[in-house]
Amino acid sequence: MRPTFLFPLLTALPLALSACGYNQLNGCRSYYQRPDFTALQQNLTAARARWQAADIQDYRYDLASFVVEGDPSSVRMIVKGGRVASVELLGASVGGQAPAGQTIDALLTYLSDSLSSSGKSPCLDLAVSFDAADGHPLSASSVNALDSIQDGGGGFSVSNFTRL
């Protein structure tokens, strides 16, 4: 399963704009500084290596996701043997539906896919953080800094990560 509720902006940005070469002069907001997508990918690769080395198969965590113009979602994930064992809705959900259950491996894969496609977006401000010890994601957020977009962004945070 792909966590499609996590980064609606990252996959929905108009990639056709990337061919236009948008920057501060022709479309990005004046404050915009392009993220170093190479460094972000390197951080993700290092986090994935830490996660794989830790070999954590049984764990629990709370996942909160948000979009700028939508209700936040919050679920408690329980993973056993590397597979989702249960998903408990903790807060409001986007579109009235609980987000699909995800393992940390699935989140890392989704972040990798999102980073690959995001580098083509002209005015994307992106931030991702990982746990220094075991590499599980802590947070990710994206904001579209195109002048023509009033509100556009989304992300997630992982909290209460516990080995079982």
N, C-alpha and C positions, 0 to 999 in steps of 0.2 A: 504494500500500500504506500502511496506517495502522500506526504502530509500537505495536501493542497491548501489547507486552511492557513498555513503558516506564513507564506510569503506571496500573497496575492499580487502585490505590486511587482515583485521581481520577475514573475513570469508573464505579467500583463503589460509591461512597459512596451511602448511602440518601438520595437527594434529597428524599424525603418528609419527612425530619426538618427540612428547612429551613422548612417551613410552621409548625413548632412553635415556632420562635424560640429554640432552645437557646442558652444562655450559661453563664457560670460557675455560676449559681444552679440551673440545671436541666439540666445534662448535660456541659458542657465541664470539663476539668481546671482546677484553680485557677490554674495558670501561663499559661493560654491567652491570647494576645493576637491578635485577628483581623488577618490581613495586610491591607495596603492593596491590594486587587485592582485598583483604578484605576491605582495607581503601577506595579504589576506589568505590567499591560497596556500602559502607556505605555513601560516599559522594553523590552518585547517588540517594540512597534511601532518604536522607535528602533533596536533590534538588527536587525530585518528590513530597515530602510532601509539600514543600514551594509552588511549582507550583499549586498543587491541592488546597491548602489553599487560594491562591491568586484568584482562580476561574476566570481567564482571558479567555474570550471566543472570544473577538474581538481584533485582533492585526495584526501588520505588522512587518516583519523582512527581512533582506537580508541574504541569505545563500550562502557562498562560499565554494566549495568543491575542493579537489585537490588529485591527486595521484602523486607520485614522477616522473614517466615518462608519463605524460599526460597533456593535457591542463586543466587549472582550469575552473570550472563552477561557475557561479554566477547568482542567481535568487532572485527576490523579491517575498516573499510570503505574501498574504493577507488572513487572516483567519477570518471568521465571524460565530458566533454561534458555534464555535468549529470545523468548517469544512473549508477546503480550498476553498476560493472563487475565487482566481486568482493566477496565476504564471506568472511572467514577466521575461524573460531572460535578464540578465544584462551584461553578459560576455560570453566568449567562453565556449563551453560545451564539455564534454568528449564524444568522438565518434560522434560529430556533433549533438547530441540530447540534449534537455533541460532535466535536472533532474526532476523526478516526484515530485509533490507538497507534502509537509509534514506539519503536525501540530507539535507544540512543544511536545504534548503527543506522537506522533509517533516517534519523535527524541529520547525522553527519553526511550521509549520502545526499540528502536533499540540499543541504548547505553547499556541498560540492557542485551539484548541478546548478544551483542558483547562482553561485559565484561565477561559474563558466558563462552563463547567459548574461549576467549583470554587467560584465566587463564591456559588453557591446552597447550598453545604454549610455546616452550622452550626459545626463545630469544626475546620476544616481549617487546619493550619499548613503553609504553602507557601513555598518559597524557590527562586528561579531566578537564574542568573547568565549573563552573556554576555561574549564577548571585546570589549574596548574598541575594538580596531582594525577588525575586519571583521564583528563581530556574531554569529559562530557561537556556539551555546550551549556553555557550559562545564559547567554542572550544573543539575539540577533535583531537588528532593525534596519529598515531601509526607508528613505525619504526621497521622493522625486523632487529635485530642485529646479525643474523647468519653470520658467516664469509663467507659462500658460496654464499650469496646474495649480489650483488653489490648495487642495489637500490631497496628498497621495503618499501613502506609506503603510507600513505594517511591520510586524515582527513577533517575537516570542521571548519568553524567559522560562528558564528551568530553575526550580527551587525545591528545597526539602529532599534533595537527592540522598537516598539511604541504601546501603547494601543490605540485602536480606540474608 
